[in-house]
Amino acid sequence: SSPAPSGRIPTPPAPDAPDADAPDADAPAVDAPTPATGQLVLTSRPSGVAVRVNGRPRGSTPLTLDALPAGAHRVRLDHPGYRAWTDTVTVRAGGSHALDASLTAHTGRLRVLAQPWGTIYINGALHTRDADIWVSTVLPAGDHDVSAVHPSLGRRTRTVTVGPDSTVSLVLDLRPQAAPPASSGAASAGGG
């Protein structure tokens, strides 16, 4: 036989020595290689929010993304009537990262004046009693029912749309409106 590259001649194992390729029952188990992916679990308030990861649509909350490549990811949540929510999250290989996001509703300002004065209700809830000045409040963008109530002049209700980052002013006049003048061509009572 020819010599080994190191210059030594290999010696065969002793007859009672274990096979080098056979598993050793006393040796600790070798860990499987660490996966190069992790998990991202997304929840939000409100739920049903559209999820984008690194600009790609991935579904809507609640959402679990398995096998997401380890590393940093840009997460964006969008929902009508709410401001977009963004964050960068780091997913660890073999790990799970939970993300719970609270989206902020788009808001606008509503100013209300009851004339001559009245109690103001917004969406059925008491807002201000016996107001005779402009009353201002911040509301979620969208439609709102606004009422002014006077003890002897009654109630007047209007629906207003408050836009995001805008102000809507509303005057609810509770005073009796003058009747339109009678037309001059009206038939008179009594025959002619």
Backbone hydrogen bonds, N-H to C=O, Kabsch-Sander energy under -0.5 kcal/mol:
donor,donor_aa,acceptor,acceptor_aa,energy
4,A,8,R,-1.3
7,G,4,A,-2.2
17,A,14,A,-1.8
22,A,19,D,-1.0
25,A,23,P,-0.6
27,A,24,D,-0.9
38,G,68,L,-2.8
39,Q,95,G,-2.7
40,L,65,L,-2.3
41,V,97,H,-2.8
42,L,40,L,-0.6
42,L,63,L,-3.6
43,T,99,L,-2.6
45,R,101,A,-2.3
48,G,61,T,-1.9
50,A,78,D,-2.1
51,V,59,G,-3.2
52,R,76,R,-2.3
53,V,56,R,-2.4
54,N,74,R,-3.4
56,R,53,V,-1.9
58,R,51,V,-2.9
59,G,51,V,-0.8
61,T,49,V,-2.1
63,L,42,L,-2.6
65,L,40,L,-3.3
65,L,63,L,-0.5
66,D,64,T,-0.7
68,L,38,G,-2.8
70,A,36,A,-2.5
71,G,91,V,-2.9
73,H,89,V,-2.8
75,V,73,H,-0.6
75,V,87,D,-3.3
76,R,52,R,-2.6
77,L,85,W,-3.0
78,D,50,A,-2.0
82,Y,79,H,-2.0
83,R,104,T,-3.2
85,W,77,L,-2.4
87,D,75,V,-2.0
89,V,73,H,-2.7
89,V,87,D,-0.5
91,V,71,G,-2.9
91,V,89,V,-0.6
92,R,90,T,-0.5
94,G,37,T,-3.8
95,G,92,R,-2.3
97,H,39,Q,-2.8
99,L,41,V,-3.1
101,A,43,T,-2.3
101,A,99,L,-0.5
103,L,45,R,-2.5
103,L,101,A,-0.6
105,A,103,L,-0.5
106,H,81,G,-2.9
108,G,139,L,-2.4
109,R,166,S,-3.3
110,L,137,T,-3.0
111,R,168,V,-3.1
112,V,135,V,-3.0
113,L,170,L,-2.2
115,Q,172,L,-2.4
118,G,131,A,-1.9
119,T,149,V,-2.9
120,I,128,T,-3.0
121,Y,147,S,-2.7
122,I,125,A,-2.5
123,N,145,D,-3.8
125,A,122,I,-1.7
127,H,120,I,-3.1
128,T,120,I,-1.6
131,A,118,G,-2.6
135,V,112,V,-2.9
137,T,110,L,-2.1
139,L,108,G,-2.8
141,A,106,H,-3.0
142,G,162,V,-2.6
144,H,160,V,-2.6
146,V,144,H,-0.5
146,V,158,R,-3.2
147,S,121,Y,-2.7
148,A,156,R,-2.2
149,V,119,T,-2.2
150,H,154,G,-3.1
154,G,150,H,-1.6
156,R,148,A,-2.1
158,R,146,V,-2.6
160,V,144,H,-2.8
160,V,158,R,-0.5
162,V,142,G,-3.1
162,V,160,V,-0.6
163,G,161,T,-0.6
165,D,107,T,-3.7
166,S,163,G,-1.4
168,V,109,R,-2.6
170,L,111,R,-2.6
172,L,113,L,-2.9
172,L,170,L,-0.5
173,D,171,V,-0.7
174,L,115,Q,-3.5
174,L,172,L,-0.7
186,A,183,S,-1.1
